[in-house]
Amino acid sequence: MKQQRTSTARSITDGLKLHRHLVRSPGRTHTVITLRPGTRARFSTNRFHETWHVLSDDHGSRLLGRLLWGLSYQARPGTVVLIDRAFLTPNPFDAEPPDPILVVPGWCTPFDDRTAGQLKRRLPLSKPEGTVRWQTFGLDRTLEPAALEGWWSRYHHRRHRGRVTRSHGLVVLTPSSPDEARAWALSATGLDASGPYGTDYTYLGPYDGGYDGEIQIFRRFRPMVTVAGRARAHVLSRQEGPVDPDVLRPAIWREAETVRGEAHLRIRVWRDRGYELGAAAAAMLAHADVTTLDDLAAIGPVEAYRRMRAAKVQGLDLEMLWAMEGAITYRDRRGVGTDRRRELRAQLGEEPVVTAAARTSRLRRGPTRPGFRAVPVGR
C-alpha cells in the first residue's frame, strides 16, 4: 500500500487524499474510506462514566472534523469512514487497547450489529480499490468567528438524534443527519487544549441523563500514552499485582504519577473516611513539620514551601506551591489562577540561584521509588 510523503503526512486540508475499499457481504456492499499509511494522527478510545470517548490531540480532532464534514456532503448509501489499528494507540490513562472507530452516516447507511460483525471480521483492510479526494468545501470559511456564530445560531434549535455505540469491538459514531455531522465536525475542529488543564472536549449526541459519546483531546496526548504504557507494564510486572480491571486501572493511574515525577503533587487524597496527605507529599512536607492537612492550612503553602526549600528537599519546585494552595482551597493546582500565583510568588520572595547542573538534576521533579526512573513529560 502506497505510503504518504513525509511532507503531507501531517496535512489536514481540503482535498485530503484517502483510501477507498469495497467490502462485500451477503446482500450488501460498503464503501469503506480509510486513512492512508503514513498519516501522523493517532486516536484512542475508552469508556468512562458510561460514555464512549474518542481520544486524540488537536491534530487528531482537526482530522476527525474534516472526516465528519466531508462525510456530510459526500456520503452515499453504504459509505462509512474507518479509523483502524494502524492509527490507534493505547489510551493515555491506563494503556488499555483501543477499538477501531467507525463513522456511519445514519441518514443514508443502515448499520446494525450483523453488519458490524461482518466488517470487523474483514479487518485489517488491505489493497484499496483506489484513492479519493475528500472534499470539505466551506469548512474553513465556516470556522471564521462571524460565520461560525451564524451557523450555530441557525442550528442550535435542532434536535440531536445521533448516537455513539460499541458493536463487535467497533466504536461507532452515527450522526443522524448531514447537519448533525457538520455540528460534530465544527465541535471537533474547534477543540483547543492550550488552556491550563491541557485538555478540551465536546459531547456527541443528545443528553439523556448523560451522553453516549465524547471527543476529548490532550495537549500532551502522545507523552501521556507513553507514560501510561510504562505505568501499566510496571504494575503488571509486580508479583500478586491486581487483575480485576476496577482495581488495576486506579493502580496504573497512581503509578503514572510516579513515572511523571508528580506523585508528590497529590497533596489531598481520600483515604478511608476522610482526606489525608498523599504519601509522597507527606514525605516532603515532613521536612516542614507538616503531618496533616490541618497543619498545612495553619502555616500556609508559602511558609511550608520556605521550610522545604531551607531543608533542600529534592524535587521541590513551584508546582508544589500551586499544589499546596489548591489542596487547602479545594482546587486542582492547575486551577490556581495567574493573579493568585503572582501573590504567592511575591510572598515567597526570590528563589535561590540554581546552577545549570542542579537544574538538570531536578528534571525528575519529585521523589520516585529507587530503581524506577521518572520521565519528564512534554519537556
C-alpha positions in Angstrom: 0.0 0.0 0.0 1.5 3.3 -1.1 2.9 5.4 1.8 2.3 9.2 2.0 5.2 11.6 1.6 6.6 12.9 4.9 5.7 16.4 3.8 2.0 15.6 3.5 1.6 13.2 6.4 0.5 16.0 8.8 -1.5 17.9 6.2 -5.2 18.4 7.1 -6.6 20.4 4.2 -9.5 20.4 1.8 -9.0 17.6 -0.8 -7.3 15.3 1.7 -6.3 12.0 0.0 -7.9 8.9 1.5 -8.2 5.2 0.5 -11.3 3.6 -0.7 -12.2 -0.1 -0.1 -15.1 -2.1 -1.2 -16.3 -4.6 1.5 -18.8 -7.1 0.2 -21.1 -9.2 2.4 -24.3 -11.1 1.6 -26.8 -8.7 0.2 -24.8 -5.5 0.6 -21.6 -3.7 -0.3 -20.0 -1.0 1.8 -17.6 1.6 0.6 -15.1 2.0 3.4 -13.0 5.2 3.5 -9.7 4.9 5.4 -6.7 7.0 6.2 -3.6 6.5 4.1 -0.5 4.8 5.6 1.9 7.4 7.0 -0.9 9.7 8.3 0.5 11.2 11.5 -2.7 11.4 13.6 -3.3 8.9 16.3 -6.5 8.1 18.2 -7.6 6.0 21.1 -10.9 5.0 22.8 -12.2 4.2 26.2 -15.4 4.1 28.2 -15.7 6.2 31.3 -18.7 7.4 33.2 -21.0 5.5 30.9 -19.7 7.5 27.9 -17.7 6.3 24.9 -14.7 8.6 24.4 -12.7 9.2 21.2 -9.3 10.5 22.4 -6.5 12.3 20.5 -4.7 15.6 20.3 -5.6 18.8 18.5 -4.2 17.4 15.2 -6.4 14.3 15.5 -9.5 16.4 16.3 -9.0 18.6 13.3 -8.6 15.5 11.1 -11.8 13.9 12.6 -13.6 17.2 11.9 -12.5 17.0 8.2 -13.8 13.4 8.0 -17.1 14.3 9.5 -17.6 17.4 7.4 -16.7 15.7 4.2 -19.0 12.8 5.0 -21.9 15.2 5.5 -21.6 16.1 1.8 -20.1 13.0 0.1 -21.9 10.2 1.8 -23.7 7.7 -0.5 -25.7 4.7 0.7 -23.2 2.2 2.1 -20.4 4.7 2.8 -18.6 4.6 6.1 -15.3 6.0 7.4 -12.9 3.8 9.4 -10.0 4.6 11.6 -8.3 1.3 12.1 -5.4 -0.2 14.1 -2.6 1.5 12.2 -3.8 4.8 13.5 -4.8 3.7 17.0 -2.8 3.8 20.2 -3.4 2.6 23.8 -5.5 5.0 25.8 -3.5 7.7 27.7 -4.9 6.8 31.1 -4.2 3.2 31.7 -2.9 2.0 28.3 -5.8 -0.3 27.6 -6.0 -1.3 23.9 -8.4 0.8 21.8 -11.2 -0.2 19.5 -11.4 0.8 15.8 -13.5 3.9 15.2 -16.2 3.8 12.6 -18.2 6.9 11.4 -21.6 6.0 9.8 -23.9 8.5 8.1 -27.1 7.4 9.8 -29.3 9.3 7.3 -28.4 7.1 4.3 -26.5 4.0 5.5 -28.2 1.3 7.7 -25.7 -0.3 10.0 -26.7 -3.0 12.5 -24.8 -5.4 14.7 -24.7 -8.0 12.0 -23.1 -5.6 9.6 -20.6 -4.5 12.3 -19.6 -8.2 12.9 -19.1 -8.8 9.2 -16.9 -5.7 8.8 -14.9 -6.5 12.0 -14.1 -9.9 10.6 -12.6 -8.3 7.5 -10.2 -6.1 9.4 -7.5 -5.0 8.8 -8.3 -3.9 5.3 -5.6 -4.0 2.6 -5.3 -3.4 -1.1 -7.6 -0.4 -1.5 -9.7 -0.1 -4.7 -8.3 3.4 -5.2 -7.7 6.9 -3.7 -10.4 9.6 -3.2 -10.1 13.3 -2.7 -12.1 14.2 0.5 -13.7 17.5 -0.3 -14.6 19.7 2.7 -15.9 22.8 0.9 -17.0 25.5 3.2 -15.4 24.2 6.4 -12.6 26.7 6.6 -15.0 29.6 5.8 -17.5 28.4 8.4 -14.8 28.3 11.1 -14.3 32.1 10.8 -15.8 33.6 14.0 -18.7 35.6 12.4 -19.7 32.7 10.1 -19.4 30.2 13.0 -21.6 32.2 15.2 -24.2 32.4 12.4 -24.1 28.7 11.7 -24.7 27.8 15.3 -27.5 30.3 15.7 -29.3 28.6 12.8 -28.5 25.1 14.0 -29.0 25.2 17.8 -32.7 24.7 17.9 -32.5 21.4 16.0 -32.8 18.1 17.9 -29.8 15.9 18.4 -30.5 12.3 17.4 -27.0 10.9 16.7 -25.6 8.2 18.8 -22.3 6.6 19.8 -22.3 2.9 20.4 -19.9 -0.1 20.6 -20.7 -3.1 18.4 -18.5 -6.1 17.8 -15.4 -4.3 19.0 -16.1 -1.1 17.0 -16.8 2.3 18.4 -19.5 3.5 16.0 -20.2 7.3 15.6 -23.6 7.7 13.9 -24.7 11.3 13.2 -28.4 11.3 12.3 -28.3 14.0 9.6 -25.8 15.9 7.4 -26.3 18.9 9.7 -25.5 16.9 12.8 -22.4 15.5 11.1 -21.4 19.2 10.4 -22.1 20.1 14.0 -19.9 17.3 15.3 -17.2 18.4 12.7 -17.3 22.0 13.9 -17.2 21.0 17.6 -14.2 18.6 17.0 -12.3 21.2 14.9 -12.8 23.9 17.5 -11.3 22.0 20.4 -8.4 23.7 22.0 -6.1 22.1 24.5 -3.9 25.1 25.1 -5.5 26.0 28.4 -4.1 25.4 31.9 -5.6 21.9 32.1 -4.1 20.8 28.7 -7.4 19.3 27.6 -10.7 20.1 25.9 -13.8 18.1 25.0 -17.1 18.1 23.2 -20.1 15.8 23.7 -21.8 13.8 20.9 -25.5 13.1 20.6 -28.5 14.0 22.8 -28.4 14.4 26.5 -30.4 11.7 28.4 -29.0 11.7 31.9 -25.6 11.7 30.2 -24.1 11.5 26.8 -23.4 8.5 24.6 -20.2 9.9 23.2 -17.4 12.5 23.7 -14.4 13.6 21.8 -11.6 14.6 24.2 -8.1 15.9 23.3 -5.0 16.4 25.3 -2.1 18.8 24.5 0.4 16.0 25.6 -1.6 13.1 24.2 1.4 11.1 23.0 3.6 11.6 26.1 0.6 10.6 28.2 0.3 7.4 26.2 4.0 6.6 26.8 3.7 7.2 30.5 0.5 5.1 30.8 2.3 2.3 28.9 5.2 2.3 31.3 3.0 2.6 34.4 0.9 -0.4 33.2 4.0 -2.5 32.5 5.3 -1.8 35.9 2.1 -2.6 37.7 1.6 -5.8 35.8 5.2 -6.9 36.5 4.6 -7.0 40.2 4.0 -10.3 41.9 0.4 -10.5 43.1 -0.4 -7.5 41.0 -4.1 -6.6 40.6 -6.1 -8.5 38.0 -9.6 -7.0 38.5 -9.9 -4.1 36.0 -11.6 -1.9 38.6 -8.5 -2.3 40.8 -5.9 -2.4 38.1 -6.9 0.9 36.5 -6.5 3.1 39.7 -3.2 1.3 40.4 -1.9 2.3 36.9 -3.2 5.9 37.4 -1.3 6.2 40.7 1.8 4.6 39.1 1.7 7.1 36.2 2.1 9.9 38.7 5.3 8.3 39.9 6.5 7.8 36.3 5.9 11.5 35.6 7.6 12.5 38.9 4.3 14.1 40.1 3.2 11.8 42.9 4.2 14.4 45.5 1.7 16.9 43.9 -1.2 14.8 45.2 -1.5 16.7 48.4 -5.1 15.9 49.3 -6.2 12.3 48.9 -9.3 10.4 50.2 -8.4 7.5 52.4 -10.9 5.5 54.5 -13.3 8.1 55.9 -11.6 11.4 55.2 -8.9 13.4 53.4 -5.3 13.0 54.2 -1.9 14.0 52.8 -0.8 11.8 49.9 2.1 9.5 50.8 4.7 11.2 48.6 3.5 14.7 49.6 3.7 13.7 53.3 7.3 12.6 52.9 8.3 16.0 51.5 6.1 18.0 53.9 7.6 16.2 56.9 10.7 18.5 56.4 8.3 21.4 57.0 6.9 19.9 60.2 3.6 19.3 58.4 1.9 16.0 59.1 -1.7 16.7 58.4 -3.8 18.9 56.1 -4.7 21.0 59.1 -1.0 21.7 59.7 -0.7 22.8 56.1 -3.7 25.1 56.4 -2.4 26.6 59.6 1.1 27.6 58.3 0.0 28.2 54.7 1.6 27.0 51.5 4.2 29.8 51.3 5.7 29.0 54.8 5.6 25.3 54.1 7.5 25.9 50.8 10.1 28.1 52.6 10.7 25.3 55.1 11.1 22.7 52.5 13.4 25.0 50.5 15.6 25.6 53.5 15.7 21.8 54.0 16.8 21.4 50.4 14.1 18.9 49.7 14.8 17.1 46.4 12.3 17.7 43.6 10.8 20.9 45.1 9.6 23.4 42.5 6.8 25.9 42.2 4.3 23.2 41.1 4.4 22.1 44.7 3.5 25.6 45.8 0.4 25.6 43.5 -0.5 22.1 44.6 -0.5 23.1 48.3 -2.6 26.2 47.5 -5.0 24.0 45.6 -5.2 21.5 48.4 -6.2 24.0 51.1 -8.7 25.7 48.8 -10.2 22.5 47.4 -8.9 23.1 43.9 -6.7 21.3 41.4 -3.3 23.0 41.3 -3.9 24.0 37.6 -7.0 25.8 38.8 -4.9 28.3 40.8 -5.2 31.5 38.8 -2.5 33.7 37.4 -3.2 36.5 39.9 -3.1 34.2 42.9 0.2 32.7 41.6 1.7 36.1 41.4 0.6 36.8 45.0 2.2 33.6 46.2 5.4 34.3 44.4 5.5 37.8 45.9 5.0 36.4 49.4 7.7 33.7 48.8 10.4 36.1 47.6 13.2 35.4 45.2 14.2 31.8 44.7 17.9 31.0 45.3 20.1 30.9 42.2 20.1 27.4 40.7 23.1 26.3 38.7 22.7 24.5 35.4 23.9 21.2 36.9 21.3 21.5 39.7 18.5 22.4 37.3 19.3 19.3 35.2 19.2 17.1 38.2 15.8 18.4 39.1 14.2 17.3 35.9 13.0 14.3 37.9 10.6 16.8 39.6 9.8 14.6 42.6 10.7 11.7 44.8 10.5 8.3 43.0 10.9 4.7 44.0 14.5 3.6 43.8 15.3 1.8 40.6 12.4 3.2 38.7 13.3 6.2 36.6 10.8 9.1 36.4 10.4 10.5 32.9 9.6 14.2 32.5 6.6 14.6 30.3 6.4 17.1 27.4 9.8 18.7 28.1 
